[in-house]
C-alpha cells in the first residue's frame, strides 16, 4: 500500500472525531484508533500519526514516524478501505527497534480483527 499525501490527516477536527467516535486498542508501543469514513467520502482511508514531545527530541520523533509509515506501507492493507486511522506512538517506543514496533502493530491489527491478507 502506498501512502499518498491526500491520505494523511492534518486537521485537528479529524483527529478529534476519531478519538470521540472511533474505537481504540492499546499495545505496548502503539495505540491504534479507527473510525469509519462518511459514506459520501472517497473509498481510500485517511491516516494520522501522533508523536508527542514527551517521546524525545525531534530527530527521535521523526525517526519513529518514518518507522510507523513504513510499517503502514508494509502491513496496512487491511486498513486501506474506508477508515480514519490514527496511530499514537507511546513513550516506550523510543526504547525499541523497527521489529518491536512491527510486532506490536500486527498484534493490534489482530485485536481489532483486521488480519493482514496473505
Buried (B, 14 or more C-beta within 10 A) or exposed (E): BEBEEEBEBEEEEBBEBBBEEBEBBBBBBBBBBBBEBEEEEEEBBBBBBBBEEEBBEEEEBEBBBEBBBBBBEEBBBBBBEBBBBBBBBBEBBBEBEBEBBBBBBBBBBEEBEBEBEE
